[in-house]
Amino acid sequence: MKAFALERLVPAHVRAFEAYVPAPPDDVLLRRFGVTHLHRLNNNENPLGPPPAARAVLARRDAGEAALYPQGDGWHLRRTLARHFDLEPEQVILGNGASEVIAFVIKTFCEPGDNILTADRTFAVYEWMASFSGIEPRLVPLLDHGFDDVGMLRAIEGRTRVVFLCNPNNPTGSWWDHARLARFLAAVDGRAIVVVDEAYAEFAEAPGFPDSFALMRQHPNLVVFRSFSKMWGLAGLRIGWMAASPPVAAMVRKTSISYSVNLLALEAARATVWDLAHIAATQAHCRAMRAGLAALAGRLGLEMLGGIGNFAMLRMPIPDTVVHRRLMARGVMARAMTSFRYAGWLRVSFGDAEAMAAFAAALEAVLAEG
Ligand SMILES: Cc1ncc(COP(=O)(O)O)c(C=O)c1O
């Protein structure tokens, strides 16, 4: 192969970025860890799967349709969501998962020299996408495992373009209520775009969770993210969305990628809107699994963190990476949190009852080894 000066062609911020390597597929992991079954409790998926209407849509599809492009900007789904949330269809922009929507927002508002603001221990993709786009991510430390509003307000300056809040926060489950988010928006006073990532909003049972779509009417700099991967059980189809005030949405639309959401995702997502029975069943499942995990934590003397969401964190008495490896050898995959700046903690998704029982038995055995 002929050598060429690759380094010269790659911007310094891309060269400096360390690529994220996702876990290998199950068949590879099964062989690697010598197990016959793997309970995946690492991705905050919904063990109930998609609601019945979405399942029916998927079952009806004809394989021949794979040859056709989907409609390019989710015309029908945007209208369905707009009707449900009292928005205009133009305020809704879809993406290949909420992850892709993060990129649209950074591309729209940031150029080199600008910065984005988020927390040090939250969904890492805001930080990563800024870094590999040549935008400086500024990270405000969590306070008591939650977003620090005072610290974030203090950190906003003239080149801060976007503030990313994760509400509830992945991985801690902490959350701001409506009054706190409203106070924060009033204090930001339009100096930056404020994104509130509500990927787990549908898990909120507590009164007082923000009505962000209402706040958007008073604060046109507010952008709300939602995902179909968590509550709606469509993680494998990759679809998420954002809503913004009409002028902000019009800007973001310029950098959004048409046709990036496939036709199965569009149709299945539309069929989920807004199945309250599915939400209630999933919330009940999470309540039961959270209680089971709290009982396990109590028995093993482990600290547990977890508010809103389909996951919780447990503090390990030995390194989380060691626990992770030993759990894998017992056919259970949880998330070791060292790489998320939470050394010593394990994040566990609320899987089905069988997976949670397997996790409990495996963790007891792993910790008994010392
Ligand atoms: C807080 C948060 N936002 C966004 C996402 C991405 O969701 P999607 O699957 O829609 O890309 C996740 C996924 O884990 C998440 O935890």
The ligand as an SDF file (V2000), in Angstrom:
LIG
                    3D

 16 16  0  0  0  0  0  0  0  0999 V2000
  -29.7400   10.3360   28.3340 C   0  0  0  0  0  0  0  0  0  0  0  0
  -29.7180    9.6890   27.0050 C   0  0  0  0  0  0  0  0  0  0  0  0
  -29.9340   10.4320   25.9150 N   0  0  0  0  0  0  0  0  0  0  0  0
  -29.9250    9.8940   24.6920 C   0  0  0  0  0  0  0  0  0  0  0  0
  -29.6900    8.5540   24.5140 C   0  0  0  0  0  0  0  0  0  0  0  0
  -29.6410    8.0220   23.1220 C   0  0  0  0  0  0  0  0  0  0  0  0
  -30.8220    7.4710   22.7930 O   0  0  0  0  0  0  0  0  0  0  0  0
  -31.0920    6.9120   21.3130 P   0  0  0  0  0  0  0  0  0  0  0  0
  -31.0950    5.4280   21.4450 O   0  0  0  0  0  0  0  0  0  0  0  0
  -32.4340    7.4820   20.9640 O   0  0  0  0  0  0  0  0  0  0  0  0
  -30.0010    7.4060   20.4410 O   0  0  0  0  0  0  0  0  0  0  0  0
  -29.4620    7.7250   25.6110 C   0  0  0  0  0  0  0  0  0  0  0  0
  -29.1810    6.3020   25.4190 C   0  0  0  0  0  0  0  0  0  0  0  0
  -28.7440    5.6010   26.2770 O   0  0  0  0  0  0  0  0  0  0  0  0
  -29.4710    8.3170   26.8960 C   0  0  0  0  0  0  0  0  0  0  0  0
  -29.2250    7.5900   27.9800 O   0  0  0  0  0  0  0  0  0  0  0  0
  1  2  1  0
  2  3  1  0
  2 15  2  0
  3  4  2  0
  4  5  1  0
  5  6  1  0
  5 12  2  0
  6  7  1  0
  7  8  1  0
  8  9  2  0
  8 10  1  0
  8 11  1  0
 12 13  1  0
 12 15  1  0
 13 14  2  0
 15 16  1  0
M  END
$$$$
